[in-house]
Every structure is written in C-alpha cells, then in structure tokens.
Amino acid sequence: MKMFIALTIAIVLIASLSSCAQQSVFNVTTSTENEAINTQKIKVLIVDGQNNHAVWPKATVMMKTYLEESGLFDVDVYRTKLIWRGESELHYLKMYNTPEHQLVEEPATDATFAPPFVRYDVVVSNFGYRAADWPQQTQSAFESYIQNGGALVSVHAANNSFAQWTQYNQMTGLGGWGGRDERWGPYVYFSDDGKLIRDTSKGAAGAHGTKHEFQITQRNEHPILQGFPKVWMHTKDECYGNLRGPADNMMILASALCPKAEKGTGKHEPILMVLNYGKGRVFHTTLGHQQESYESVGFITTFLRGTEWAATGRVTQAVPYDFPSETRSSSRPFLN
C-alpha cells in the first residue's frame, strides 16, 4: 500500500514538473514574441511641398535623417505635386521629387494630394505660411485619421498653415498669420509670475523678432521633457509670439521669453505643446526656422521625443549627453 502511494505521488510530481516545464517554454516564447513586437519601428510620414521658408526641402531631409538614425522610426515623404519655394535647396528637393512634380510661382492646391495616412503611426507636417489648402476629401481623411487614434507633429511654420480649416486649428491649438485674429481664439502666454493668460483682446495672430538664441523654460512635467534641465538654451531661431487659436485640450510644456530688445513680444510665449484631438495625439513645436535651428540639439531631442510620444503615448529615448545647458546652446552640424 505504501509503495502504491509513493508511486502515485511520484507520478503526480512528474506530471506537475512536466506541466511547469511546458508553461515555462510557453512563457519564453510569448516574451520573445513581445520583444519582436516592441522592436517594430514606428511608421512616420512627412508631408511637405509648400512652405514660405526656403529651407524646407533640406529641413525634411534633416528631420527624416534624425528620425531614422535614432533606430526607432521608418520614414516616408509625401509631397504635393505643385511645389512652392523649394528651388533654393534644389539638391535636397530632388531627393523626393518625381517627373510629375513642378515648381509654381504661387501656392496652388494639388488636387491629387491624398497621402495614405492610415498606413502610418504619425504624420509630421512641414508645410508653412501660405501653403494652399488640401483637397476637401484629404482634409476629411486626415481629420478621421487623427480622431481615430492617429498622430500629428506640427513643426514651426506648420502652425501658419490652413487658417480656414477649422479642425486643423483644433489639432494645433494655436497658430499665427494667415488672417487669424480674435475670431480664432485667445492669445495664450505666461505672465512674468508664471500665470497662464488667455487674452481675448482684438488683434492679429503671429509675430516674431530677430533670429537669436533664447532660453526655453519647462512649464509642465511630461514624458517628452523627462530628464531635461528646467531651463535650457536654444540656438538662433525665431521666437514665435502672439499665437492664438482655440487652445482646447492643450498643455503647454515649455515657453520662452521673446524679448523686446530683439523686437519680440516681451511675453513668455508657448514653444512646445501637446494636444488631444479625439483619440489622437498632437505634438506642436514652434522651433525650426533655419538650418541652424534644426541643428540645435534642443530641437532634435524634443522633435524625436515628441514624435515618439505622439505615435505611442510614451518616450523611451534617453536625454543625450550633449543636451544644452541653461546658459549654453548645443548644435550638431548637418553634413549629409
């Protein structure tokens, strides 16, 4: 009887160990599969073609290079067939042009412009002031894409674009120029004592002074800024001010004082913002006027981290060793 009990216990133990071994193997397989999923690159689409900033073709290449060199992103470029203000950077313009592309003297709507937004995790806009409206069907497709969980990164003059597109203004929160005024929403800025101001007074939207270095101050904690100094110096750029818009579902991450000595507004203006639009996320940066601005480590880092956050809701990238300090800017010459 004792021998029978011992034999039964042994069989049960062997079965139990076998089950644990099978479970262990299953868990290892699942972990490996999860790692494969986690290493899948984020799909980015840069859209461009019409921008008052002549550097834009090179800026597209610079942003694409930064994204791909991080190892986190796969990047495509989709361009309007009608191109405005790109000829001064012809070498970089040709990289993503086809025989169908043509230069135009004035911005005009490209009726064929229909990027496949839904194939991508995030769209980066490198359009600018006076860019012609997208076809209505494309606007609707983009609204649906963001509403249903897509993502947008608005870079510098992209907040000048499409003033008459109501939902685009909702996505970007604040904008300048293009006829925007008090009808679009309040001016938004910080007072000297750090109070957030929503100023409903009348006036046109959009201003900047000379191109100069300026300090950027963190206003809210967020994964994009995690590990940053509270204040850091940015390279020469335009300090955008007097932006106005609906500013709904928006958090200002960082601001900069645009000094009157540099012909700025004299106010602490929004520089980095995040917004929600439906289920979608938006990262809005006003930085990036010229090549020197795009070479700024502050721009590169916030752009990369902002793009990752917009696409995934999290940030995995470390703060680089050469990130600027409170008093000294930092740059990486673009040599491609």
TORKOL-4160 file (C-alpha; in steps of 0.2 Angstrom, whole numbers, padded with zeros to 4 digits, m for minus):
336
<pt num="1" X="0000" Y="0000" Z="0000"/>
<pt num="2" X="0014" Y="0012" Z="0005"/>
<pt num="3" X="0023" Y="0008" Z="m0012"/>
<pt num="4" X="0007" Y="0012" Z="m0021"/>
<pt num="5" X="0005" Y="0029" Z="m0013"/>
<pt num="6" X="0023" Y="0033" Z="m0016"/>
<pt num="7" X="0022" Y="0028" Z="m0034"/>
<pt num="8" X="0006" Y="0039" Z="m0036"/>
<pt num="9" X="0015" Y="0054" Z="m0028"/>
<pt num="10" X="0030" Y="0051" Z="m0040"/>
<pt num="11" X="0018" Y="0051" Z="m0055"/>
<pt num="12" X="0009" Y="0067" Z="m0049"/>
<pt num="13" X="0026" Y="0076" Z="m0046"/>
<pt num="14" X="0032" Y="0071" Z="m0063"/>
<pt num="15" X="0016" Y="0077" Z="m0072"/>
<pt num="16" X="0017" Y="0093" Z="m0062"/>
<pt num="17" X="0035" Y="0096" Z="m0067"/>
<pt num="18" X="0031" Y="0092" Z="m0085"/>
<pt num="19" X="0017" Y="0105" Z="m0084"/>
<pt num="20" X="0028" Y="0118" Z="m0077"/>
<pt num="21" X="0041" Y="0115" Z="m0090"/>
<pt num="22" X="0028" Y="0117" Z="m0104"/>
<pt num="23" X="0022" Y="0133" Z="m0096"/>
<pt num="24" X="0040" Y="0139" Z="m0094"/>
<pt num="25" X="0043" Y="0136" Z="m0113"/>
<pt num="26" X="0027" Y="0145" Z="m0117"/>
<pt num="27" X="0031" Y="0160" Z="m0107"/>
<pt num="28" X="0048" Y="0161" Z="m0115"/>
<pt num="29" X="0040" Y="0161" Z="m0132"/>
<pt num="30" X="0027" Y="0174" Z="m0128"/>
<pt num="31" X="0041" Y="0185" Z="m0121"/>
<pt num="32" X="0051" Y="0183" Z="m0137"/>
<pt num="33" X="0036" Y="0187" Z="m0147"/>
<pt num="34" X="0033" Y="0203" Z="m0137"/>
<pt num="35" X="0051" Y="0209" Z="m0139"/>
<pt num="36" X="0048" Y="0207" Z="m0158"/>
<pt num="37" X="0033" Y="0217" Z="m0157"/>
<pt num="38" X="0041" Y="0230" Z="m0146"/>
<pt num="39" X="0056" Y="0232" Z="m0158"/>
<pt num="40" X="0044" Y="0236" Z="m0173"/>
<pt num="41" X="0048" Y="0253" Z="m0179"/>
<pt num="42" X="0036" Y="0267" Z="m0178"/>
<pt num="43" X="0030" Y="0272" Z="m0196"/>
<pt num="44" X="0032" Y="0291" Z="m0200"/>
<pt num="45" X="0025" Y="0301" Z="m0214"/>
<pt num="46" X="0032" Y="0318" Z="m0218"/>
<pt num="47" X="0021" Y="0329" Z="m0228"/>
<pt num="48" X="0028" Y="0344" Z="m0237"/>
<pt num="49" X="0028" Y="0354" Z="m0253"/>
<pt num="50" X="0023" Y="0372" Z="m0250"/>
<pt num="51" X="0032" Y="0382" Z="m0237"/>
<pt num="52" X="0037" Y="0401" Z="m0236"/>
<pt num="53" X="0053" Y="0395" Z="m0228"/>
<pt num="54" X="0065" Y="0391" Z="m0242"/>
<pt num="55" X="0075" Y="0379" Z="m0231"/>
<pt num="56" X="0060" Y="0367" Z="m0231"/>
<pt num="57" X="0067" Y="0353" Z="m0243"/>
<pt num="58" X="0083" Y="0352" Z="m0233"/>
<pt num="59" X="0073" Y="0353" Z="m0217"/>
<pt num="60" X="0063" Y="0337" Z="m0222"/>
<pt num="61" X="0079" Y="0328" Z="m0226"/>
<pt num="62" X="0086" Y="0333" Z="m0209"/>
<pt num="63" X="0071" Y="0328" Z="m0199"/>
<pt num="64" X="0070" Y="0311" Z="m0209"/>
<pt num="65" X="0088" Y="0308" Z="m0205"/>
<pt num="66" X="0086" Y="0312" Z="m0187"/>
<pt num="67" X="0072" Y="0300" Z="m0185"/>
<pt num="68" X="0080" Y="0286" Z="m0195"/>
<pt num="69" X="0097" Y="0287" Z="m0186"/>
<pt num="70" X="0088" Y="0285" Z="m0169"/>
<pt num="71" X="0084" Y="0267" Z="m0174"/>
<pt num="72" X="0066" Y="0269" Z="m0169"/>
<pt num="73" X="0057" Y="0275" Z="m0185"/>
<pt num="74" X="0054" Y="0271" Z="m0203"/>
<pt num="75" X="0051" Y="0287" Z="m0213"/>
<pt num="76" X="0042" Y="0291" Z="m0229"/>
<pt num="77" X="0040" Y="0308" Z="m0238"/>
<pt num="78" X="0024" Y="0313" Z="m0247"/>
<pt num="79" X="0025" Y="0329" Z="m0257"/>
<pt num="80" X="0012" Y="0340" Z="m0266"/>
<pt num="81" X="0014" Y="0339" Z="m0285"/>
<pt num="82" X="0014" Y="0358" Z="m0285"/>
<pt num="83" X="0030" Y="0364" Z="m0276"/>
<pt num="84" X="0032" Y="0382" Z="m0269"/>
<pt num="85" X="0048" Y="0390" Z="m0263"/>
<pt num="86" X="0059" Y="0375" Z="m0263"/>
<pt num="87" X="0071" Y="0379" Z="m0278"/>
<pt num="88" X="0085" Y="0386" Z="m0267"/>
<pt num="89" X="0088" Y="0369" Z="m0259"/>
<pt num="90" X="0087" Y="0360" Z="m0276"/>
<pt num="91" X="0099" Y="0346" Z="m0271"/>
<pt num="92" X="0088" Y="0341" Z="m0256"/>
<pt num="93" X="0072" Y="0345" Z="m0266"/>
<pt num="94" X="0077" Y="0332" Z="m0280"/>
<pt num="95" X="0078" Y="0318" Z="m0267"/>
<pt num="96" X="0059" Y="0316" Z="m0266"/>
<pt num="97" X="0054" Y="0324" Z="m0282"/>
<pt num="98" X="0047" Y="0314" Z="m0297"/>
<pt num="99" X="0045" Y="0320" Z="m0315"/>
<pt num="100" X="0027" Y="0324" Z="m0310"/>
<pt num="101" X="0032" Y="0337" Z="m0298"/>
<pt num="102" X="0033" Y="0355" Z="m0304"/>
<pt num="103" X="0038" Y="0372" Z="m0297"/>
<pt num="104" X="0024" Y="0385" Z="m0296"/>
<pt num="105" X="0026" Y="0404" Z="m0293"/>
<pt num="106" X="0011" Y="0405" Z="m0281"/>
<pt num="107" X="0004" Y="0392" Z="m0270"/>
<pt num="108" X="m0010" Y="0381" Z="m0278"/>
<pt num="109" X="m0020" Y="0366" Z="m0272"/>
<pt num="110" X="m0014" Y="0350" Z="m0278"/>
<pt num="111" X="m0030" Y="0340" Z="m0282"/>
<pt num="112" X="m0021" Y="0324" Z="m0282"/>
<pt num="113" X="m0013" Y="0326" Z="m0264"/>
<pt num="114" X="m0020" Y="0311" Z="m0255"/>
<pt num="115" X="m0007" Y="0303" Z="m0243"/>
<pt num="116" X="m0012" Y="0286" Z="m0236"/>
<pt num="117" X="m0012" Y="0292" Z="m0218"/>
<pt num="118" X="m0019" Y="0276" Z="m0210"/>
<pt num="119" X="m0003" Y="0267" Z="m0215"/>
<pt num="120" X="0007" Y="0277" Z="m0203"/>
<pt num="121" X="0008" Y="0279" Z="m0184"/>
<pt num="122" X="0012" Y="0298" Z="m0185"/>
<pt num="123" X="0012" Y="0312" Z="m0198"/>
<pt num="124" X="0025" Y="0326" Z="m0197"/>
<pt num="125" X="0019" Y="0342" Z="m0206"/>
<pt num="126" X="0032" Y="0353" Z="m0214"/>
<pt num="127" X="0020" Y="0364" Z="m0223"/>
<pt num="128" X="0021" Y="0383" Z="m0219"/>
<pt num="129" X="0013" Y="0400" Z="m0222"/>
<pt num="130" X="0003" Y="0402" Z="m0237"/>
<pt num="131" X="0003" Y="0383" Z="m0241"/>
<pt num="132" X="m0013" Y="0380" Z="m0252"/>
<pt num="133" X="m0027" Y="0370" Z="m0244"/>
<pt num="134" X="m0028" Y="0352" Z="m0246"/>
<pt num="135" X="m0042" Y="0345" Z="m0256"/>
<pt num="136" X="m0058" Y="0343" Z="m0246"/>
<pt num="137" X="m0058" Y="0324" Z="m0246"/>
<pt num="138" X="m0040" Y="0324" Z="m0240"/>
<pt num="139" X="m0044" Y="0336" Z="m0226"/>
<pt num="140" X="m0059" Y="0324" Z="m0221"/>
<pt num="141" X="m0047" Y="0309" Z="m0222"/>
<pt num="142" X="m0034" Y="0317" Z="m0210"/>
<pt num="143" X="m0047" Y="0323" Z="m0198"/>
<pt num="144" X="m0054" Y="0305" Z="m0197"/>
<pt num="145" X="m0036" Y="0298" Z="m0195"/>
<pt num="146" X="m0032" Y="0309" Z="m0180"/>
<pt num="147" X="m0049" Y="0307" Z="m0172"/>
<pt num="148" X="m0047" Y="0288" Z="m0173"/>
<pt num="149" X="m0030" Y="0287" Z="m0164"/>
<pt num="150" X="m0018" Y="0294" Z="m0177"/>
<pt num="151" X="m0005" Y="0307" Z="m0173"/>
<pt num="152" X="0002" Y="0324" Z="m0179"/>
<pt num="153" X="0018" Y="0333" Z="m0176"/>
<pt num="154" X="0017" Y="0351" Z="m0181"/>
<pt num="155" X="0034" Y="0359" Z="m0184"/>
<pt num="156" X="0037" Y="0378" Z="m0184"/>
<pt num="157" X="0028" Y="0386" Z="m0199"/>
<pt num="158" X="0015" Y="0372" Z="m0200"/>
<pt num="159" X="0005" Y="0382" Z="m0187"/>
<pt num="160" X="0004" Y="0396" Z="m0200"/>
<pt num="161" X="m0005" Y="0384" Z="m0212"/>
<pt num="162" X="m0023" Y="0382" Z="m0217"/>
<pt num="163" X="m0031" Y="0396" Z="m0207"/>
<pt num="164" X="m0048" Y="0392" Z="m0214"/>
<pt num="165" X="m0048" Y="0374" Z="m0209"/>
<pt num="166" X="m0057" Y="0374" Z="m0193"/>
<pt num="167" X="m0052" Y="0356" Z="m0187"/>
<pt num="168" X="m0034" Y="0359" Z="m0191"/>
<pt num="169" X="m0034" Y="0374" Z="m0179"/>
<pt num="170" X="m0041" Y="0362" Z="m0166"/>
<pt num="171" X="m0027" Y="0350" Z="m0169"/>
<pt num="172" X="m0013" Y="0363" Z="m0167"/>
<pt num="173" X="m0021" Y="0373" Z="m0154"/>
<pt num="174" X="m0013" Y="0389" Z="m0158"/>
<pt num="175" X="m0007" Y="0397" Z="m0174"/>
<pt num="176" X="m0001" Y="0413" Z="m0182"/>
<pt num="177" X="m0003" Y="0424" Z="m0198"/>
<pt num="178" X="m0015" Y="0418" Z="m0212"/>
<pt num="179" X="m0028" Y="0431" Z="m0207"/>
<pt num="180" X="m0030" Y="0424" Z="m0190"/>
<pt num="181" X="m0037" Y="0436" Z="m0177"/>
<pt num="182" X="m0048" Y="0436" Z="m0161"/>
<pt num="183" X="m0061" Y="0426" Z="m0170"/>
<pt num="184" X="m0049" Y="0411" Z="m0170"/>
<pt num="185" X="m0047" Y="0411" Z="m0151"/>
<pt num="186" X="m0037" Y="0420" Z="m0137"/>
<pt num="187" X="m0019" Y="0424" Z="m0137"/>
<pt num="188" X="m0011" Y="0412" Z="m0124"/>
<pt num="189" X="0005" Y="0416" Z="m0115"/>
<pt num="190" X="0013" Y="0416" Z="m0097"/>
<pt num="191" X="0014" Y="0432" Z="m0086"/>
<pt num="192" X="0031" Y="0436" Z="m0078"/>
<pt num="193" X="0025" Y="0427" Z="m0062"/>
<pt num="194" X="0020" Y="0411" Z="m0071"/>
<pt num="195" X="0002" Y="0413" Z="m0073"/>
<pt num="196" X="m0006" Y="0406" Z="m0089"/>
<pt num="197" X="m0015" Y="0420" Z="m0098"/>
<pt num="198" X="m0029" Y="0418" Z="m0111"/>
<pt num="199" X="m0030" Y="0435" Z="m0118"/>
<pt num="200" X="m0046" Y="0438" Z="m0128"/>
<pt num="201" X="m0042" Y="0456" Z="m0134"/>
<pt num="202" X="m0043" Y="0460" Z="m0153"/>
<pt num="203" X="m0028" Y="0459" Z="m0164"/>
<pt num="204" X="m0019" Y="0449" Z="m0177"/>
<pt num="205" X="m0010" Y="0432" Z="m0174"/>
<pt num="206" X="0008" Y="0429" Z="m0176"/>
<pt num="207" X="0024" Y="0439" Z="m0173"/>
<pt num="208" X="0042" Y="0436" Z="m0171"/>
<pt num="209" X="0058" Y="0447" Z="m0169"/>
<pt num="210" X="0076" Y="0444" Z="m0174"/>
<pt num="211" X="0083" Y="0427" Z="m0175"/>
<pt num="212" X="0093" Y="0425" Z="m0159"/>
<pt num="213" X="0097" Y="0412" Z="m0145"/>
<pt num="214" X="0084" Y="0411" Z="m0132"/>
<pt num="215" X="0081" Y="0401" Z="m0116"/>
<pt num="216" X="0067" Y="0389" Z="m0115"/>
<pt num="217" X="0058" Y="0386" Z="m0098"/>
<pt num="218" X="0049" Y="0370" Z="m0094"/>
<pt num="219" X="0031" Y="0374" Z="m0088"/>
<pt num="220" X="0023" Y="0356" Z="m0085"/>
<pt num="221" X="0030" Y="0339" Z="m0082"/>
<pt num="222" X="0028" Y="0327" Z="m0097"/>
<pt num="223" X="0037" Y="0312" Z="m0104"/>
<pt num="224" X="0044" Y="0322" Z="m0118"/>
<pt num="225" X="0054" Y="0333" Z="m0106"/>
<pt num="226" X="0058" Y="0320" Z="m0093"/>
<pt num="227" X="0076" Y="0322" Z="m0088"/>
<pt num="228" X="0078" Y="0339" Z="m0095"/>
<pt num="229" X="0085" Y="0354" Z="m0086"/>
<pt num="230" X="0071" Y="0366" Z="m0081"/>
<pt num="231" X="0079" Y="0379" Z="m0092"/>
<pt num="232" X="0089" Y="0377" Z="m0107"/>
<pt num="233" X="0097" Y="0387" Z="m0121"/>
<pt num="234" X="0091" Y="0386" Z="m0139"/>
<pt num="235" X="0101" Y="0391" Z="m0154"/>
<pt num="236" X="0097" Y="0405" Z="m0166"/>
<pt num="237" X="0079" Y="0404" Z="m0171"/>
<pt num="238" X="0063" Y="0414" Z="m0172"/>
<pt num="239" X="0054" Y="0416" Z="m0156"/>
<pt num="240" X="0036" Y="0414" Z="m0161"/>
<pt num="241" X="0023" Y="0425" Z="m0152"/>
<pt num="242" X="0006" Y="0432" Z="m0152"/>
<pt num="243" X="m0001" Y="0415" Z="m0157"/>
<pt num="244" X="m0019" Y="0412" Z="m0155"/>
<pt num="245" X="m0032" Y="0399" Z="m0158"/>
<pt num="246" X="m0045" Y="0388" Z="m0149"/>
<pt num="247" X="m0031" Y="0380" Z="m0137"/>
<pt num="248" X="m0043" Y="0366" Z="m0132"/>
<pt num="249" X="m0036" Y="0350" Z="m0124"/>
<pt num="250" X="m0019" Y="0358" Z="m0124"/>
<pt num="251" X="m0005" Y="0358" Z="m0112"/>
<pt num="252" X="0010" Y="0370" Z="m0114"/>
<pt num="253" X="0026" Y="0360" Z="m0110"/>
<pt num="254" X="0038" Y="0375" Z="m0112"/>
<pt num="255" X="0039" Y="0393" Z="m0115"/>
<pt num="256" X="0052" Y="0406" Z="m0120"/>
<pt num="257" X="0053" Y="0425" Z="m0116"/>
<pt num="258" X="0053" Y="0434" Z="m0133"/>
<pt num="259" X="0062" Y="0450" Z="m0128"/>
<pt num="260" X="0058" Y="0467" Z="m0134"/>
<pt num="261" X="0076" Y="0470" Z="m0136"/>
<pt num="262" X="0076" Y="0458" Z="m0150"/>
<pt num="263" X="0059" Y="0465" Z="m0157"/>
<pt num="264" X="0049" Y="0451" Z="m0149"/>
<pt num="265" X="0033" Y="0452" Z="m0140"/>
<pt num="266" X="0040" Y="0454" Z="m0122"/>
<pt num="267" X="0030" Y="0440" Z="m0116"/>
<pt num="268" X="0033" Y="0422" Z="m0111"/>
<pt num="269" X="0027" Y="0413" Z="m0127"/>
<pt num="270" X="0022" Y="0394" Z="m0129"/>
<pt num="271" X="0036" Y="0385" Z="m0138"/>
<pt num="272" X="0031" Y="0366" Z="m0135"/>
<pt num="273" X="0014" Y="0360" Z="m0133"/>
<pt num="274" X="0004" Y="0343" Z="m0133"/>
<pt num="275" X="m0014" Y="0341" Z="m0138"/>
<pt num="276" X="m0028" Y="0328" Z="m0139"/>
<pt num="277" X="m0040" Y="0328" Z="m0154"/>
<pt num="278" X="m0052" Y="0314" Z="m0152"/>
<pt num="279" X="m0042" Y="0298" Z="m0149"/>
<pt num="280" X="m0027" Y="0306" Z="m0157"/>
<pt num="281" X="m0011" Y="0315" Z="m0150"/>
<pt num="282" X="m0003" Y="0330" Z="m0157"/>
<pt num="283" X="0015" Y="0337" Z="m0153"/>
<pt num="284" X="0017" Y="0355" Z="m0158"/>
<pt num="285" X="0034" Y="0364" Z="m0158"/>
<pt num="286" X="0037" Y="0382" Z="m0164"/>
<pt num="287" X="0055" Y="0379" Z="m0166"/>
<pt num="288" X="0064" Y="0376" Z="m0183"/>
<pt num="289" X="0066" Y="0392" Z="m0194"/>
<pt num="290" X="0083" Y="0389" Z="m0202"/>
<pt num="291" X="0096" Y="0376" Z="m0204"/>
<pt num="292" X="0105" Y="0382" Z="m0188"/>
<pt num="293" X="0088" Y="0380" Z="m0179"/>
<pt num="294" X="0086" Y="0362" Z="m0185"/>
<pt num="295" X="0104" Y="0358" Z="m0180"/>
<pt num="296" X="0100" Y="0363" Z="m0162"/>
<pt num="297" X="0101" Y="0348" Z="m0150"/>
<pt num="298" X="0087" Y="0355" Z="m0141"/>
<pt num="299" X="0076" Y="0355" Z="m0157"/>
<pt num="300" X="0082" Y="0337" Z="m0162"/>
<pt num="301" X="0079" Y="0330" Z="m0145"/>
<pt num="302" X="0062" Y="0337" Z="m0142"/>
<pt num="303" X="0057" Y="0333" Z="m0160"/>
<pt num="304" X="0062" Y="0315" Z="m0158"/>
<pt num="305" X="0054" Y="0313" Z="m0141"/>
<pt num="306" X="0039" Y="0322" Z="m0147"/>
<pt num="307" X="0036" Y="0311" Z="m0162"/>
<pt num="308" X="0038" Y="0295" Z="m0152"/>
<pt num="309" X="0026" Y="0302" Z="m0139"/>
<pt num="310" X="0013" Y="0307" Z="m0152"/>
<pt num="311" X="0014" Y="0290" Z="m0160"/>
<pt num="312" X="0014" Y="0279" Z="m0145"/>
<pt num="313" X="0010" Y="0289" Z="m0129"/>
<pt num="314" X="0027" Y="0286" Z="m0121"/>
<pt num="315" X="0045" Y="0291" Z="m0123"/>
<pt num="316" X="0059" Y="0278" Z="m0122"/>
<pt num="317" X="0074" Y="0289" Z="m0128"/>
<pt num="318" X="0087" Y="0295" Z="m0116"/>
<pt num="319" X="0092" Y="0313" Z="m0114"/>
<pt num="320" X="0108" Y="0315" Z="m0125"/>
<pt num="321" X="0125" Y="0319" Z="m0117"/>
<pt num="322" X="0126" Y="0335" Z="m0127"/>
<pt num="323" X="0109" Y="0342" Z="m0122"/>
<pt num="324" X="0111" Y="0361" Z="m0120"/>
<pt num="325" X="0113" Y="0369" Z="m0103"/>
<pt num="326" X="0104" Y="0384" Z="m0095"/>
<pt num="327" X="0117" Y="0396" Z="m0102"/>
<pt num="328" X="0125" Y="0387" Z="m0117"/>
<pt num="329" X="0116" Y="0381" Z="m0133"/>
<pt num="330" X="0122" Y="0365" Z="m0142"/>
<pt num="331" X="0122" Y="0360" Z="m0160"/>
<pt num="332" X="0126" Y="0346" Z="m0172"/>
<pt num="333" X="0132" Y="0352" Z="m0189"/>
<pt num="334" X="0122" Y="0343" Z="m0203"/>
<pt num="335" X="0134" Y="0336" Z="m0215"/>
<pt num="336" X="0123" Y="0325" Z="m0226"/>
